[in-house]
Amino acid sequence: MSSLPDARSRKFFRGRSDERYGSVVRRVKPGLRVTEISARPEFGTKDIWIGSSKSYVKIQDSDAPRLVAHEFLAARLANGMGIPVPFGEVAQLDDERFAWAVAHIGSDGEAFAPPDMSVLLQRSPHVLAGISVFDTWIHNTDRTDENLIWHDSVGLWAIDHEQAFCGSSADPAKVLRGSHESITPLHAMEGLSVSSLEVLPWLLSVRTHGKPLATRACEEAWSRGLITRPEAEAYQRFLSVRAATIGALVTTSLRLTENPLESIRRGEDAQPPNQPIDLFTSSEEE
């Protein structure tokens, strides 16, 4: 008997699934993959069940006391900016330790290999530019190709933000105050040339919406007990100042020849911000 799924079940597999030796490799988009449905709860509609799902878990410890807070803040800010970051949430283990649990991306339980950055720049330049601007805004010094997930069938996604905001072991109330103008090394973009036209809409979005987004994210992190009130104020000031100066920061970090925001001051044509983005269409499908 063949191990391949029948015709009815095969429709749930993407058209690009690889069939080798009677097996199907399924490309998994970011999301909660349900592995078991255990019971139907006594409340809600008849279509709701209690289930178990796979996720990646990063456990906070004494060496990285800001891990959960930084992942939480980055995820909330990215969501507000339209940056593709997998859904995540604060989690607590049975031993009372806190962790960051994030939805799985990969291929039947296996993570995708790091992308070829030169190929990625051709296939998804707009999203890559957005991630670069976002990393500069939150001062994420740990963006390498291993912290990017890419496949034609799932698009481009950014992961791992614990080292943003001057690192997961730093005291934000002390360190952030002197880091408002710090340049962010974007290791994944080393040797690559990003178009100013791709960068510009993201710069406009951060400059326009960065401060209110930072206020809401920091307030939520404080209300949930992830950071103290003085820390919340430090993060908020840090993000607000960097949002106001994002053009200069990105120009230096990406080694652009000119600040793209200067073209607006000269009255040149510029792409409007907040363009709709198709995260899942590859260049072959367009």
C-alpha positions, 0 to 999 in steps of 0.5 A, spaced: 500 500 500 502 506 498 504 511 503 502 517 499 495 521 501 489 519 497 487 524 492 482 527 497 487 529 502 493 531 497 489 537 496 491 540 503 498 539 500 501 545 497 503 544 489 510 545 490 511 539 495 516 534 494 515 527 492 521 522 493 520 515 494 513 515 496 513 521 501 511 528 501 515 534 504 510 539 506 512 546 507 509 549 513 507 557 513 508 560 520 502 558 524 500 553 530 500 546 527 495 542 531 498 535 533 493 532 537 485 534 539 484 532 546 477 534 548 471 538 547 470 544 552 464 545 556 463 552 553 463 555 546 460 553 540 460 546 537 466 547 533 471 549 538 476 543 541 482 543 546 488 541 542 496 541 542 500 544 538 508 545 536 512 551 537 519 553 538 520 555 545 526 560 548 527 559 555 529 565 559 535 564 564 539 569 568 544 570 562 538 573 558 534 576 563 531 580 558 529 575 553 522 574 553 521 582 554 525 583 548 522 578 543 515 580 546 516 588 544 519 586 537 514 582 535 508 587 537 512 592 534 513 588 527 506 586 527 504 594 527 509 595 522 507 590 517 514 586 518 513 578 517 515 576 524 512 569 526 506 569 532 509 568 539 507 569 546 509 569 553 509 562 556 510 559 562 513 552 563 511 547 569 517 549 573 515 556 573 520 559 568 518 564 563 519 563 556 518 565 549 514 560 544 513 562 537 509 559 531 513 553 527 516 555 520 519 549 517 518 543 513 515 537 517 518 539 523 525 541 520 527 548 519 529 551 513 536 552 511 539 559 511 537 563 505 542 565 499 542 573 501 543 575 494 538 570 491 533 573 497 535 580 495 532 579 488 526 575 490 524 579 496 527 586 496 521 590 499 520 585 505 528 585 506 528 592 506 523 593 511 526 588 516 533 592 515 529 598 517 526 595 523 532 592 525 536 599 525 530 602 529 530 597 534 538 596 534 538 589 533 545 587 532 544 580 531 541 579 524 544 574 520 542 569 515 541 564 520 535 569 523 532 569 517 527 564 514 525 564 507 522 559 502 518 560 495 512 557 498 512 561 505 515 567 504 521 571 508 520 571 515 525 574 521 526 571 527 530 572 534 530 579 537 533 577 544 539 581 542 535 588 540 535 594 544 542 593 546 542 586 548 538 581 553 543 582 559 543 589 559 540 594 564 535 598 559 534 604 564 542 605 564 544 602 557 539 605 552 540 612 554 546 612 551 544 608 545 539 613 541 544 614 535 548 608 535 549 605 528 546 598 527 551 593 524 546 589 519 551 582 518 546 579 513 546 585 509 554 585 508 556 586 501 549 587 498 546 593 495 539 595 497 535 600 493 533 606 496 526 606 493 525 599 497 527 602 503 523 609 503 516 607 504 519 603 511 522 609 513 516 613 512 512 608 516 517 608 522 518 616 522 510 616 522 508 611 526 514 609 530 512 613 536 505 611 538 507 604 536 512 604 541 508 607 546 503 602 546 508 596 546 511 598 552 505 600 556 503 593 554 509 590 556 509 594 563 502 592 564 504 584 563 509 585 568 515 584 563 518 590 564 518 595 570 515 602 569 522 606 569 524 600 564 518 602 559 520 609 559 527 608 557 525 603 551 519 608 549 524 614 549 529 610 545 524 608 540 521 614 539 528 618 538 530 613 533 524 613 529 525 621 529 532 620 526 531 613 522 533 616 515 540 618 518 541 611 522 539 607 516 543 611 511 549 609 515 547 602 517 546 600 510 551 604 507 547 608 502 549 614 498 544 618 500 538 619 506 532 617 502 528 621 506 532 627 503 528 626 496 521 628 499 524 634 502 526 636 495 520 634 492 522 628 488 517 622 486 517 617 492 513 611 493 507 612 498 508 608 505 504 602 507 503 599 500 500 592 500 505 586 500 504 579 498 509 575 503 507 568 499 508 570 492 515 568 489 518 571 483 516 565 479 509 565 480 508 573 479 
